[in-house]
Amino acid sequence: MSERPEMFQGVDELWMDGEFVDFDDAQIHVLTHGLHYGSGIFEGVRCYDTVDGPAIFRWEEHLERFYQSGKPYDLEIPFEPEELTEATVELIRREELESCYIRPIAFYGYNSLGVSPGDCPTRVAIGAWPWGAYLGEDALENGVDVMVSSWRKHASSQIPTNAKTTGLYVNSLLATEEAKGNGYTEAIVLNKEGNVAEGPGENLFLVRDDEIYTPGLAESILDGITRRTAIELAEDMGYTVHDEATISRGELYTADELFFTGTAAEVTPIRSVDDNVVGEGTKGPVTDDIQSQFFDLVEGRLDGYDDWFTYV
């Protein structure tokens, strides 16, 4: 086997179909249905090294969305939520991780290869590994330069946007690679109506006159769990949040502040869109407030949110 990628250096085991397996043995057949048709679902979750020890952030909400994502595809997960929780906690312990990224995935496996999965079994796996800032450590402080992608976000009338489906991320891949190819860190995608939807792997927030706006679920966005967290934190801090907003492309260029949220991206400022500087071109005060509160929260320094943590 070729040398293991740097991201997975030091990872010894994964959980797969009910048992822990060596990293190099976690393999599937090349004719697996999910590989050919994108017929799978997944989650991205973080475990943080809090002041009270390692804790998975909002695991129950992620797990609920995991099961819900399978419903449009008749993908029934053959394990109870409690089994997946136990497996995930045990995996983190076995890998001796204090903080990490967690990737549960379920997909139709190897049997027939027509478009209909037929009798293909449902395969389930969980991996965990250390992963720092998704868009870079510098991005958390200084923000990122983004472009509005020429690729549109698919509508929920075409493919469910409330399900975190593996195949759908080809849309995100196209937008991301377009942005990187043009010298930007990340993209923003518009929906079929031409309004702002989200980033390829993030939700988007806009600040104007100290009020916060974020596209509503009807705008073809994923119901992001970090999005929910940012909304609740902001409201608890006294900000007015418009969480069912419709945002036009032009509003991106006149915003006081913009920022992304996501499990991987956490809370990342946006400093320019299509080479138009956002605000002062630095992390704005509202973004800084929410980002600081978010990291205080996930590192266990904020009281009142204990229900959001599953301790390892």
KOLSE-238930 format. One line per 5 residues: for each residue x, y, z of N, C-alpha, C. Coordinates in nm, 3 decimals, padded with zeros to 5 digits. Example, Ala and Ser with C-alpha at 12.3 -4.5 7.8 and 13.67 -1.06 7.14 Angstrom:
% KOLSE-238930
01.319 -00.569 00.780 01.230 -00.450 00.780 01.320 -00.330 00.780  01.285 -00.225 00.708 01.367 -00.106 00.714 01.290 00.003 00.787 $
***
This chain:
% KOLSE-238930
00.085 -00.120 00.000 00.000 00.000 00.000 00.088 00.124 00.000  00.046 00.227 -00.072 00.124 00.350 -00.080 00.126 00.419 00.056  00.217 00.513 00.070 00.233 00.584 00.196 00.105 00.657 00.231  00.067 00.650 00.357 -00.057 00.709 00.404 -00.052 00.861 00.397  -00.162 00.927 00.354 -00.165 01.073 00.350 -00.141 01.134 00.488 $
-00.084 01.252 00.488 -00.049 01.318 00.614 -00.168 01.332 00.708  -00.287 01.362 00.652 -00.404 01.384 00.736 -00.433 01.265 00.827  -00.403 01.144 00.778 -00.439 01.022 00.851 -00.319 00.955 00.918  -00.207 01.025 00.921 -00.092 00.970 00.991 -00.127 00.948 01.139  -00.093 00.832 01.190 -00.117 00.804 01.332 -00.254 00.747 01.363 $
-00.344 00.739 01.264 -00.475 00.679 01.287 -00.461 00.528 01.278  -00.499 00.456 01.382 -00.480 00.311 01.386 -00.602 00.233 01.343  -00.721 00.281 01.384 -00.842 00.203 01.362 -00.959 00.289 01.316  -01.055 00.225 01.253 -01.186 00.282 01.226 -01.290 00.182 01.276  -01.412 00.232 01.294 -01.523 00.142 01.324 -01.599 00.118 01.195 $
-01.628 -00.009 01.166 -01.693 -00.042 01.040 -01.787 -00.161 01.058  -01.913 -00.137 01.031 -02.015 -00.243 01.033 -02.014 -00.323 01.163  -01.997 -00.252 01.274 -02.013 -00.317 01.404 -01.887 -00.360 01.473  -01.771 -00.335 01.411 -01.648 -00.375 01.477 -01.535 -00.277 01.444  -01.434 -00.277 01.528 -01.317 -00.194 01.504 -01.221 -00.270 01.412 $
-01.173 -00.200 01.310 -01.083 -00.263 01.213 -00.959 -00.177 01.196  -00.849 -00.240 01.157 -00.727 -00.166 01.130 -00.751 -00.067 01.016  -00.687 00.047 01.024 -00.706 00.152 00.924 -00.689 00.098 00.782  -00.586 00.021 00.759 -00.557 -00.027 00.624 -00.654 -00.135 00.577  -00.732 -00.191 00.668 -00.828 -00.296 00.632 -00.969 -00.242 00.609 $
-00.988 -00.112 00.626 -01.121 -00.052 00.608 -01.144 -00.024 00.461  -01.180 -00.130 00.387 -01.190 -00.121 00.241 -01.326 -00.172 00.193  -01.362 -00.131 00.069 -01.485 -00.176 00.007 -01.455 -00.222 -00.137  -01.550 -00.292 -00.196 -01.533 -00.339 -00.333 -01.549 -00.223 -00.431  -01.475 -00.229 -00.544 -01.480 -00.121 -00.641 -01.618 -00.110 -00.708 $
-01.699 -00.214 -00.703 -01.833 -00.210 -00.761 -01.941 -00.180 -00.657  -01.901 -00.116 -00.550 -01.996 -00.072 -00.447 -02.092 00.031 -00.503  -02.221 00.014 -00.475 -02.325 00.101 -00.529 -02.299 00.248 -00.493  -02.263 00.275 -00.369 -02.241 00.412 -00.325 -02.129 00.482 -00.398  -02.029 00.406 -00.443 -01.918 00.464 -00.518 -01.963 00.510 -00.656 $
-02.053 00.435 -00.717 -02.096 00.464 -00.854 -02.207 00.569 -00.861  -02.294 00.573 -00.760 -02.412 00.659 -00.768 -02.421 00.764 -00.657  -02.321 00.770 -00.571 -02.327 00.868 -00.462 -02.439 00.841 -00.364  -02.478 00.713 -00.352 -02.593 00.676 -00.268 -02.549 00.652 -00.124  -02.511 00.760 -00.060 -02.467 00.752 00.078 -02.499 00.881 00.152 $
-02.485 00.877 00.282 -02.507 00.993 00.368 -02.390 01.001 00.465  -02.366 01.120 00.518 -02.255 01.132 00.612 -02.279 01.250 00.705  -02.195 01.259 00.804 -02.193 01.372 00.896 -02.048 01.415 00.918  -02.030 01.540 00.955 -01.902 01.591 01.001 -01.923 01.646 01.141  -01.849 01.597 01.237 -01.868 01.631 01.378 -01.732 01.662 01.439 $
-01.729 01.748 01.537 -01.602 01.775 01.605 -01.609 01.735 01.752  -01.498 01.682 01.797 -01.475 01.662 01.941 -01.372 01.766 01.983  -01.403 01.838 02.090 -01.314 01.944 02.138 -01.249 01.905 02.272  -01.130 01.954 02.293 -01.060 01.935 02.420 -01.106 02.045 02.514  -01.212 02.019 02.588 -01.269 02.120 02.678 -01.197 02.119 02.812 $
-01.230 02.216 02.895 -01.170 02.223 03.028 -01.209 02.103 03.113  -01.315 02.031 03.073 -01.359 01.912 03.146 -01.326 01.784 03.071  -01.237 01.794 02.972 -01.195 01.676 02.897 -01.258 01.672 02.759  -01.217 01.574 02.678 -01.270 01.565 02.541 -01.421 01.550 02.540  -01.487 01.625 02.450 -01.633 01.619 02.442 -01.675 01.640 02.297 $
-01.769 01.558 02.250 -01.823 01.571 02.115 -01.929 01.680 02.117  -01.918 01.773 02.023 -02.007 01.889 02.022 -02.134 01.860 01.942  -02.247 01.870 02.008 -02.381 01.855 01.951 -02.395 01.722 01.875  -02.343 01.618 01.936 -02.347 01.485 01.876 -02.491 01.439 01.850  -02.581 01.462 01.944 -02.718 01.413 01.929 -02.786 01.475 01.808 $
-02.762 01.605 01.784 -02.821 01.671 01.667 -02.761 01.617 01.537  -02.630 01.593 01.538 -02.567 01.535 01.420 -02.620 01.394 01.393  -02.636 01.317 01.499 -02.684 01.181 01.484 -02.827 01.179 01.434  -02.910 01.270 01.484 -03.048 01.279 01.436 -03.050 01.313 01.287  -02.969 01.408 01.244 -02.965 01.444 01.103 -02.913 01.329 01.019 $
-02.820 01.251 01.073 -02.766 01.135 01.003 -02.878 01.037 00.967  -02.960 01.006 01.064 -03.071 00.913 01.039 -03.176 00.975 00.948  -03.205 01.103 00.968 -03.303 01.169 00.883 -03.256 01.176 00.737  -03.126 01.193 00.716 -03.073 01.205 00.580 -03.096 01.078 00.500  -03.101 00.965 00.567 -03.121 00.840 00.495 -03.263 00.817 00.445 $
-03.360 00.886 00.504 -03.500 00.858 00.473 -03.540 00.880 00.328  -03.498 00.989 00.263 -03.539 01.007 00.122 -03.487 00.896 00.031  -03.383 00.825 00.074 -03.320 00.723 -00.010 -03.352 00.581 00.036  -03.446 00.570 00.132 -03.479 00.439 00.191 -03.353 00.370 00.243  -03.261 00.449 00.291 -03.136 00.396 00.345 -03.153 00.381 00.496 $
-03.180 00.260 00.539 -03.203 00.233 00.681 -03.073 00.190 00.747  -03.035 00.264 00.848 -02.910 00.234 00.918 -02.932 00.118 01.013  -02.858 00.009 00.998 -02.884 -00.113 01.075 -02.824 -00.112 01.216  -02.813 00.005 01.274 -02.763 00.018 01.411 -02.846 00.122 01.482  -02.868 00.101 01.609 -02.940 00.199 01.690 -02.849 00.318 01.718 $
-02.908 00.437 01.739 -02.825 00.554 01.771 -02.731 00.531 01.889  -02.779 00.458 01.989 -02.695 00.432 02.106 -02.571 00.351 02.069  -02.585 00.261 01.973 -02.470 00.181 01.929 -02.366 00.268 01.859  -02.414 00.362 01.777 -02.320 00.451 01.708 -02.251 00.546 01.806  -02.326 00.589 01.907 -02.266 00.675 02.010 -02.157 00.600 02.085 $
-02.188 00.479 02.127 -02.090 00.398 02.200 -01.967 00.371 02.114  -01.990 00.340 01.986 -01.878 00.312 01.896 -01.790 00.435 01.878  -01.852 00.552 01.865 -01.776 00.675 01.841 -01.693 00.713 01.963  -01.755 00.706 02.079 -01.682 00.738 02.203 -01.566 00.641 02.223  -01.591 00.513 02.199 -01.485 00.413 02.216 -01.374 00.433 02.114 $
-01.409 00.472 01.992 -01.307 00.497 01.889 -01.215 00.610 01.931  -01.272 00.718 01.982 -01.192 00.832 02.025 -01.099 00.792 02.139  -01.152 00.708 02.230 -01.069 00.661 02.341 -00.955 00.573 02.291  -00.987 00.482 02.201 -00.885 00.390 02.149 -00.776 00.464 02.074  -00.815 00.571 02.004 -00.718 00.650 01.929 -00.647 00.753 02.017 $
-00.691 00.763 02.143 -00.633 00.856 02.241 -00.633 00.999 02.189  -00.748 01.039 02.135 -00.763 01.174 02.079 -00.828 01.267 02.181  -00.770 01.384 02.196 -00.830 01.485 02.283 -00.923 01.577 02.205  -00.887 01.606 02.081 -00.975 01.679 01.991 -00.960 01.616 01.853  -01.070 01.615 01.778 -01.065 01.547 01.649 -01.188 01.581 01.567 $
-01.181 01.544 01.441 -01.294 01.549 01.349 -01.348 01.408 01.337  -01.481 01.394 01.335 -01.545 01.262 01.330 -01.629 01.253 01.203  -01.615 01.143 01.130 -01.689 01.126 01.005 -01.768 00.994 01.009  -01.897 00.999 01.048 -01.984 00.884 01.027 -02.033 00.883 00.882  -02.041 00.765 00.822 -02.090 00.752 00.685 -02.169 00.623 00.672 $
-02.277 00.628 00.594 -02.355 00.509 00.561 -02.381 00.513 00.411  -02.377 00.397 00.347 -02.393 00.395 00.202 -02.440 00.256 00.157  -02.499 00.252 00.038 -02.536 00.124 -00.020 -02.411 00.053 -00.069  -02.398 -00.074 -00.031 -02.276 -00.148 -00.057 -02.278 -00.231 -00.183  -02.208 -00.343 -00.179 -02.181 -00.426 -00.297 -02.285 -00.536 -00.311 $
-02.358 -00.532 -00.423 -02.448 -00.641 -00.461 -02.481 -00.626 -00.608  -02.590 -00.557 -00.639 -02.623 -00.528 -00.778 -02.571 -00.389 -00.812  -02.573 -00.355 -00.942 -02.521 -00.224 -00.981 -02.613 -00.152 -01.078  -02.745 -00.178 -01.065 -02.840 -00.093 -01.133 -02.859 00.035 -01.053  -02.929 00.132 -01.110 -02.951 00.257 -01.038 -03.025 00.231 -00.908 $
-03.126 00.145 -00.910 -03.193 00.106 -00.787 -03.099 00.022 -00.703  -03.084 00.052 -00.574 -02.991 -00.025 -00.491 -03.034 -00.169 -00.469  -03.163 -00.199 -00.493 -03.208 -00.337 -00.482 -03.172 -00.400 -00.349  -03.095 -00.509 -00.355 -03.057 -00.581 -00.234 -02.919 -00.541 -00.181  -02.869 -00.428 -00.225 -02.739 -00.383 -00.174 -02.747 -00.359 -00.023 $
-02.652 -00.411 00.052 -02.655 -00.391 00.197 -02.618 -00.247 00.233  -02.663 -00.203 00.348 -02.621 -00.073 00.400 -02.494 -00.091 00.481  -02.389 -00.022 00.441 -02.262 -00.026 00.512 -02.250 00.101 00.597  -02.192 00.088 00.713 -02.178 00.201 00.805 -02.036 00.203 00.860  -01.975 00.319 00.861 -01.839 00.332 00.914 -01.825 00.464 00.988 $
-01.728 00.469 01.078 -01.697 00.591 01.153 -01.545 00.605 01.160  -01.497 00.720 01.120 -01.355 00.750 01.134 -01.336 00.874 01.221  -01.219 00.886 01.279 -01.187 01.004 01.361 -01.038 01.033 01.349  -01.005 01.160 01.332 -00.864 01.197 01.317 -00.847 01.345 01.355  -00.728 01.386 01.390 -00.703 01.528 01.421 -00.719 01.612 01.294 $
-00.785 01.727 01.307 -00.802 01.816 01.193 -00.817 01.958 01.245  -00.728 02.045 01.205 -00.730 02.183 01.252 -00.831 02.267 01.179  -00.800 02.394 01.160 -00.891 02.488 01.095 -00.906 02.451 00.947  -01.029 02.432 00.903 -01.058 02.383 00.768 -01.004 02.476 00.660  -01.023 02.607 00.679 -00.978 02.704 00.579 -00.845 02.769 00.617 $
-00.781 02.713 00.719 -00.650 02.762 00.760 -00.657 02.843 00.889  -00.553 02.831 00.972 -00.550 02.903 01.100 -00.555 03.054 01.078  -00.486 03.103 00.976 -00.486 03.246 00.948 -00.625 03.296 00.913  -00.706 03.209 00.850 -00.840 03.249 00.808 -00.928 03.285 00.927  -00.909 03.218 01.039 -00.993 03.245 01.156 -00.974 03.387 01.207 $
-00.854 03.439 01.190 -00.826 03.574 01.239 -00.842 03.679 01.130  -00.791 03.649 01.011 -00.785 03.752 00.907 -00.889 03.736 00.797  -00.962 03.626 00.798 -01.067 03.608 00.699 -01.018 03.547 00.569  -01.115 03.521 00.479 -01.083 03.458 00.351 -01.138 03.541 00.235  -01.074 03.526 00.121 -01.120 03.589 -00.003 -01.201 03.486 -00.081 $
-01.322 03.524 -00.120 -01.411 03.429 -00.185 -01.463 03.487 -00.316  -01.520 03.401 -00.398 -01.586 03.444 -00.521 -01.724 03.381 -00.528  -01.815 03.447 -00.597 -01.945 03.388 -00.623 -01.929 03.292 -00.740  -01.962 03.167 -00.717 -01.941 03.064 -00.817 -02.040 03.074 -00.931  -01.997 03.029 -01.048 -02.088 03.020 -01.162 -02.178 02.898 -01.151 $
-02.144 02.806 -01.060 -02.226 02.688 -01.038 -02.335 02.721 -00.936  -02.460 02.686 -00.966 -02.573 02.712 -00.877 -02.597 02.594 -00.784  -02.653 02.624 -00.668 -02.696 02.519 -00.575 -02.825 02.457 -00.627  -02.831 02.324 -00.627 -02.952 02.255 -00.671 -03.068 02.289 -00.577  -03.189 02.282 -00.630 -03.308 02.314 -00.552 -03.359 02.189 -00.481 $
-03.433 02.210 -00.372 -03.488 02.098 -00.296 -03.594 02.023 -00.375  -03.649 02.087 -00.481 -03.744 02.017 -00.568 -03.673 01.921 -00.663  -03.540 01.932 -00.671 -03.461 01.843 -00.756 -03.399 01.730 -00.674  -03.331 01.766 -00.567 -03.269 01.671 -00.475 -03.282 01.730 -00.335  -03.318 01.649 -00.233 -03.337 01.704 -00.098 -03.213 01.780 -00.050 $
-03.232 01.906 -00.013 -03.119 01.985 00.038 -03.104 01.972 00.190  -03.204 01.911 00.255 -03.195 01.894 00.400 -03.129 01.763 00.438  -03.088 01.684 00.339 -03.016 01.559 00.363 -02.869 01.578 00.326  -02.782 01.527 00.410 -02.637 01.541 00.386 -02.592 01.418 00.307  -02.606 01.427 00.176 -02.588 01.314 00.087 -02.451 01.319 00.019 $
-02.383 01.207 00.010 -02.247 01.205 -00.045 -02.243 01.259 -00.188  -02.330 01.208 -00.274 -02.326 01.245 -00.415 -02.348 01.393 -00.441  -02.423 01.459 -00.352 -02.454 01.600 -00.374 -02.331 01.689 -00.363  -02.226 01.640 -00.300 -02.110 01.724 -00.279 -02.024 01.740 -00.404  -02.064 01.675 -00.514 -02.004 01.708 -00.643 -02.032 01.855 -00.676 $
-02.152 01.902 -00.641 -02.187 02.043 -00.658 -02.089 02.132 -00.582  -02.059 02.094 -00.459 -01.965 02.170 -00.376 -01.824 02.162 -00.432  -01.786 02.044 -00.479 -01.653 02.026 -00.536 -01.631 02.119 -00.655  -01.731 02.127 -00.743 -01.719 02.213 -00.862 -01.699 02.359 -00.822  -01.778 02.404 -00.724 -01.768 02.543 -00.680 -01.634 02.571 -00.613 $
-01.589 02.476 -00.530 -01.462 02.494 -00.460 -01.345 02.498 -00.557  -01.344 02.404 -00.651 -01.232 02.398 -00.745 -01.231 02.519 -00.838  -01.348 02.569 -00.874 -01.354 02.691 -00.954 -01.292 02.808 -00.878  -01.327 02.819 -00.749 -01.273 02.928 -00.668 -01.121 02.916 -00.653  -01.074 02.798 -00.620 -00.930 02.779 -00.602 -00.855 02.804 -00.732 $
-00.914 02.760 -00.844 -00.851 02.781 -00.972 -00.839 02.927 -01.011  -00.924 03.010 -00.951 -00.920 03.153 -00.978 -00.851 03.232 -00.867  -00.784 03.161 -00.776 -00.703 03.227 -00.675 -00.776 03.265 -00.547  -00.895 03.210 -00.524 -00.972 03.239 -00.404 -00.966 03.120 -00.308  -00.993 03.148 -00.182 -00.991 03.042 -00.083 -01.116 02.956 -00.088 $
-01.230 03.019 -00.114 -01.358 02.949 -00.107 -01.458 03.016 -00.199  -01.573 02.952 -00.217 -01.678 03.003 -00.303 -01.804 03.035 -00.223  -01.892 03.111 -00.284 -02.030 03.127 -00.239 -02.117 03.082 -00.355  -02.218 02.999 -00.326 -02.307 02.952 -00.432 -02.444 03.017 -00.418  -02.502 03.049 -00.531 -02.637 03.104 -00.537 -02.735 02.992 -00.565 $
-02.862 03.012 -00.527 -02.963 02.912 -00.559 -03.019 02.936 -00.699  -03.114 02.856 -00.741 -03.162 02.866 -00.879 -03.231 02.999 -00.907  -03.279 03.068 -00.801 -03.340 03.200 -00.819 -03.236 03.311 -00.827  -03.110 03.276 -00.801 -03.004 03.376 -00.805 -02.978 03.445 -00.673  -03.042 03.396 -00.566 -03.016 03.450 -00.432 -02.906 03.370 -00.364 $
-02.850 03.426 -00.260 -02.740 03.360 -00.189 -02.792 03.236 -00.118  -02.721 03.125 -00.137 -02.752 03.003 -00.064 -02.651 02.983 00.049  -02.529 02.942 00.015 -02.430 02.908 00.118 -02.294 02.893 00.054  -02.198 02.848 00.133 -02.069 02.808 00.078 -02.074 02.662 00.040  -01.969 02.610 -00.023 -01.968 02.468 -00.061 -01.978 02.373 00.057 $
-01.927 02.416 00.172 -01.936 02.332 00.292 -01.966 02.414 00.415  -02.027 02.530 00.395 -02.052 02.622 00.506 -02.185 02.695 00.486  -02.244 02.739 00.594 -02.353 02.836 00.587 -02.295 02.976 00.591  -02.374 03.074 00.549 -02.325 03.211 00.538 -02.409 03.305 00.621  -02.343 03.402 00.684 -02.409 03.507 00.762 -02.364 03.643 00.711 $
-02.457 03.738 00.713 -02.432 03.875 00.673 -02.467 03.967 00.790  -02.384 04.068 00.813 -02.410 04.166 00.918 -02.432 04.302 00.854  -02.543 04.367 00.893 -02.572 04.502 00.846 -02.634 04.579 00.961  -02.572 04.696 00.996 -02.621 04.780 01.106 -02.635 04.699 01.235  -02.537 04.613 01.261 -02.531 04.531 01.382 -02.642 04.428 01.393 $
-02.719 04.408 01.287 -02.816 04.299 01.284 -02.764 04.189 01.192  -02.802 04.066 01.221 -02.744 03.949 01.154 -02.850 03.884 01.066  -02.809 03.849 00.946 -02.898 03.786 00.849 -02.833 03.658 00.798  -02.914 03.554 00.780 -02.865 03.431 00.721 -02.976 03.369 00.636  -02.943 03.315 00.518 -03.046 03.257 00.433 -03.129 03.152 00.505 $
-03.260 03.154 00.481 -03.349 03.057 00.543 -03.342 02.922 00.475  -03.406 02.824 00.536 -03.402 02.688 00.485 -03.465 02.677 00.347  -03.557 02.768 00.313 -03.622 02.765 00.182 -03.529 02.811 00.070  -03.409 02.859 00.106 -03.314 02.907 00.004 -03.220 02.797 -00.045  -03.259 02.672 -00.026 -03.180 02.556 -00.072 -03.049 02.539 00.005 $
-03.055 02.562 00.135 -02.936 02.545 00.218 -02.948 02.418 00.302  -02.834 02.372 00.352 -02.834 02.268 00.453 -02.863 02.332 00.588  -02.944 02.265 00.667 -02.975 02.312 00.803 -02.854 02.283 00.891  -02.755 02.371 00.882 -02.629 02.348 00.950 -02.640 02.355 01.101  -02.572 02.264 01.169 -02.578 02.261 01.315 -02.492 02.372 01.374 $
-02.381 02.407 01.311 -02.305 02.523 01.357 -02.383 02.651 01.326  -02.459 02.652 01.218 -02.549 02.764 01.189 -02.647 02.784 01.303  -02.711 02.674 01.347 -02.804 02.683 01.460 -02.733 02.737 01.584  -02.610 02.688 01.605 -02.534 02.731 01.722 -02.507 02.882 01.717  -02.463 02.931 01.602 -02.432 03.074 01.589 -02.557 03.158 01.610 $
-02.671 03.113 01.559 -02.796 03.187 01.577 -02.831 03.196 01.724  -02.825 03.083 01.793 -02.862 03.082 01.935 -02.765 03.165 02.019  -02.636 03.151 01.992 -02.538 03.230 02.066 -02.560 03.379 02.043  -02.581 03.418 01.917 -02.601 03.559 01.886 -02.725 03.614 01.956  -02.833 03.538 01.953 -02.955 03.584 02.020 -02.935 03.593 02.171 $
-02.863 03.498 02.228 -02.835 03.502 02.371 -02.747 03.621 02.407  -02.667 03.670 02.311 -02.581 03.786 02.333 -02.656 03.917 02.308  -02.780 03.908 02.263 -02.861 04.028 02.244 -02.871 04.078 02.101  -02.813 04.005 02.007 -02.822 04.046 01.867 -02.958 04.008 01.809  -03.002 04.087 01.715 -03.120 04.053 01.635 -03.076 03.967 01.518 $
-03.135 03.849 01.504 -03.097 03.756 01.398 -03.218 03.730 01.308  -03.199 03.751 01.180 -03.302 03.721 01.080 -03.261 03.590 01.014  -03.317 03.477 01.061 -03.270 03.347 01.015 -03.353 03.287 00.903  -03.443 03.367 00.845 -03.518 03.324 00.728 -03.501 03.428 00.617  -03.382 03.484 00.608 -03.357 03.594 00.516 -03.340 03.546 00.373 $
-03.375 03.635 00.281 -03.339 03.620 00.140 -03.234 03.726 00.111  -03.116 03.684 00.067 -03.004 03.774 00.047 -02.967 03.774 -00.102  -02.965 03.892 -00.162 -02.928 03.902 -00.303 -02.776 03.904 -00.317  -02.730 03.873 -00.436 -02.586 03.876 -00.461 -02.529 04.015 -00.433  -02.601 04.119 -00.474 -02.550 04.254 -00.455 -02.529 04.290 -00.310 $
-02.609 04.232 -00.220 -02.593 04.262 -00.077 -02.461 04.212 -00.021  -02.402 04.114 -00.086 -02.271 04.066 -00.041 -02.166 04.176 -00.051  -02.178 04.260 -00.153 -02.077 04.363 -00.179 -02.095 04.486 -00.090  -02.211 04.501 -00.027 -02.237 04.619 00.057 -02.251 04.583 00.204  -02.227 04.457 00.238 -02.241 04.413 00.377 -02.135 04.478 00.466 $
-02.171 04.499 00.591 -02.073 04.545 00.690 -01.975 04.432 00.723  -02.031 04.311 00.735 -01.950 04.193 00.766 -02.014 04.071 00.701  -01.931 03.972 00.673 -01.978 03.841 00.628 -01.895 03.735 00.700  -01.957 03.622 00.730 -01.879 03.512 00.784 -01.945 03.378 00.752  -01.861 03.275 00.747 -01.905 03.138 00.728 -01.919 03.069 00.863 $
-02.008 02.971 00.869 -02.011 02.878 00.982 -02.018 02.736 00.929  -01.963 02.642 01.005 -01.968 02.501 00.969 -01.888 02.420 01.068  -01.915 02.292 01.074 -01.839 02.207 01.164 -01.690 02.216 01.135  -01.654 02.209 01.007 -01.512 02.219 00.971 -01.463 02.363 00.977  -01.541 02.455 00.919 -01.499 02.596 00.911 -01.514 02.670 01.042 $
-01.594 02.617 01.135 -01.624 02.682 01.263 -01.684 02.821 01.237  -01.619 02.928 01.278 -01.669 03.063 01.246 -01.554 03.137 01.177  -01.566 03.152 01.045 -01.457 03.209 00.965 -01.501 03.339 00.897  -01.432 03.450 00.922 -01.467 03.577 00.857 -01.441 03.573 00.706  -01.517 03.651 00.632 -01.496 03.670 00.488 -01.450 03.814 00.467 $
-01.333 03.832 00.407 -01.280 03.968 00.396 -01.304 04.032 00.258  -01.333 03.948 00.157 -01.365 04.004 00.026 -01.450 03.906 -00.054  -01.534 03.961 -00.141 -01.615 03.881 -00.233 -01.594 03.936 -00.374  -01.547 03.851 -00.464 -01.520 03.893 -00.602 -01.431 04.017 -00.605  -01.331 04.019 -00.515 -01.234 04.128 -00.503 -01.294 04.258 -00.449 $
-01.418 04.255 -00.403 -01.478 04.368 -00.333 -01.456 04.350 -00.183  -01.391 04.445 -00.121 -01.359 04.437 00.021 -01.487 04.444 00.104  -01.499 04.354 00.199 -01.614 04.353 00.290 -01.581 04.439 00.411  -01.662 04.542 00.436 -01.638 04.630 00.550 -01.501 04.693 00.544  -01.424 04.673 00.649 -01.289 04.727 00.654 -01.186 04.627 00.603 $
-01.231 04.512 00.554 -01.139 04.411 00.505 -01.072 04.331 00.614  -01.127 04.340 00.735 -01.075 04.264 00.850 -01.194 04.197 00.920  -01.164 04.115 01.018 -01.271 04.053 01.096 -01.350 04.162 01.168  -01.480 04.168 01.140 -01.564 04.273 01.198 -01.598 04.246 01.344  -01.646 04.349 01.415 -01.673 04.335 01.558 -01.782 04.234 01.591 $
-01.887 04.224 01.509 -01.993 04.127 01.537 -01.941 03.986 01.513  -01.870 03.968 01.403 -01.809 03.838 01.375 -01.715 03.798 01.487  -01.636 03.893 01.535 -01.541 03.866 01.643 -01.615 03.825 01.770  -01.725 03.894 01.800 -01.806 03.859 01.918 -01.855 03.714 01.910  -01.912 03.679 01.795 -01.970 03.545 01.780 -01.861 03.439 01.777 $
-01.752 03.468 01.706 -01.642 03.373 01.701 -01.584 03.349 01.840  -01.561 03.456 01.915 -01.506 03.441 02.050 -01.599 03.362 02.141  -01.728 03.393 02.130 -01.827 03.321 02.211 -01.832 03.173 02.170  -01.820 03.148 02.042 -01.823 03.010 01.993 -01.707 02.930 02.050  -01.586 02.985 02.043 -01.471 02.910 02.094 -01.472 02.898 02.245 $
-01.523 02.999 02.314 -01.542 02.984 02.458 -01.638 02.869 02.487  -01.741 02.859 02.404 -01.840 02.753 02.421 -01.778 02.616 02.400  -01.717 02.594 02.283 -01.672 02.458 02.249 -01.551 02.415 02.331  -01.483 02.510 02.392 -01.371 02.474 02.477 -01.411 02.466 02.623  -01.543 02.477 02.649 -01.596 02.451 02.782 -01.588 02.566 02.879 $
-01.571 02.689 02.830 -01.557 02.804 02.919 -01.687 02.885 02.930  -01.795 02.833 02.877 -01.922 02.906 02.875 -02.028 02.822 02.943  -02.091 02.877 03.044 -02.192 02.803 03.119 -02.327 02.806 03.047  -02.408 02.704 03.075 -02.546 02.704 03.029 -02.574 02.623 02.904  -02.471 02.555 02.850 -02.491 02.480 02.726 -02.444 02.335 02.741 $
-02.451 02.281 02.861 -02.400 02.147 02.887 -02.466 02.040 02.802  -02.593 02.061 02.767 -02.666 01.960 02.690 -02.608 01.941 02.550  -02.522 02.031 02.505 -02.464 02.022 02.372 -02.339 01.935 02.367  -02.297 01.878 02.480 -02.173 01.804 02.484 -02.194 01.659 02.524  -02.126 01.571 02.453 -02.119 01.428 02.489 -01.975 01.400 02.527 $
-01.951 01.380 02.657 -01.814 01.367 02.705 -01.758 01.227 02.679  -01.633 01.227 02.639 -01.563 01.101 02.611 -01.502 01.045 02.738 $
***
